[in-house]
Amino acid sequence: MEIKFYLEGERINPRLFSDVAEYWAEKIHSSGGRDSNKRSQIRKFYDEVVLWNSRAKTSSESWENIQPFVNMLIAKAAYAYGRKEKVSKAFLDDFIRTCIRQVHNPRDLDVFASFFEAFMGYYRQYGEN
């Protein structure tokens, strides 16, 4: 199931926060090994997305100053993957990279933050990791 924030232009995918989020939560959970994709590790990325989303909404900083830091999440996920695979290749490439590449403005970031929130809700049901 492809992660697409929008259908038909600006219309948010009506299944993004339900079926798509649940599908990817299960997929990312099952792609992790014993020490990979622990909820605490994934939560660090979620918290950072929330932080940048909040700054994009409330700060006087321009989007041009915020967007590079949002894009840097890909590098941080690559680092976590390279660090004894704290996150899986699927989390890096199929989830983070795919989502960040769809973030072009504050509205996109808000959609990503909401999607990630739904993902985290579903992720919890797949075990204690």
N, C-alpha and C positions, 0 to 999 in steps of 0.2 A: 504494500500500500504506500503510495507516494505521499510525501509531505508537501502539500501545496497550500499555502496560506489563503489564496484567493481563487475563486472561480469566476469566470466571466467578468474580468476587469477588477473592480473594487469590492465585489461581494465576497465576504469571508466564507470560506468553505464551511458549510453548515455541519459537517461531521468532524471538523478539525479538533474540537475540544472533547469529543466523545470517541467515536470509533477509531479515528486516526491516532489520537493520544493513547488509547488503550492498546492498540496494535503495536505501537512503537515502544511502549513501556514493557510489554512482554518480550518483544524482539531484543531490546537492549539488555533486559535482565538475562535472557537465555544466552546472549552472546558473551557474557562475562564469565571468566573462570572463577576459581575460588577466591582470589583477591581482587578481582576486577569488577568495576561497576557497582561498588558498594554504595548504598544509599547516601552515606555521608559524603562520599566523593562527588557523586552526581549533584548533591545538594549545594556544594560549593559553586558549581556552574550556574545552577538555578538562582542562587542568591546574588551572584554577580549580574545576571540578566535583570533581575528585579532592581538592583541598585542603579544600573544604567538607564533602565526604563523610568525610574523615579526622577533621576537627574534630567532626562530628556523632557519630562513633563513639567518640572518645577524650577529648574535652574535657568539662570540667564545665559548659560553657556549655549553656544550655537550648536546645531546638529553636526556641523562640519568638525567641531572639536570633540564631539561625543562618539561619532561613528567609528573613528579609528580604534577606540578602546573596545567597542562592541566587536569589531572585526578581530581584535587581538584574542578573543575567546578561542578562536581556532588554534592559535599558537599555544595557548595554555592547555587546550585539550591534547594537542600533539605532544606537549611536554609530559602531561600525565600519562599518555599512552607509552611514551618512550621510557618513562620511569617505572620499569617493571610492570608495565601494562596495568596501571591503576584504573584506567578506563579501557574499554575494548576498541578495536579498530572500527566496529560498527557505530559506537557512540561518537567517535571522532569524525568519521567520514559520512556516515548515513544520517546522523542526527545533527550534530553541531554544525558541520560544514554546510549541509543542505539548508538548515534553517538560517544561519548567518548570511548566506548568499542571497536570501530573500529579504533581508533587512536593508532598505534603502532610505527610510525616513522614520520619524518618530512613531507614526501609526503602525508601520511594519514591526517595529520593536515592541510596541504594545501588544500586537497580535502574537508575536513570538513569546512574550512573557506570559500571556494567558495560556497559550498552548503548552508551554513548559510547566505551568502550574497544574494543568490537567494531567499532563504526563506524570508529574510527581505524585499526584493523587492515585493514579492507577499503579504506579511503580511499587507503591507500598504493599499492594496485595500479593506481590510475587515473592514474598519471603522476608527474612530478617536481614539479609545482607544490606 
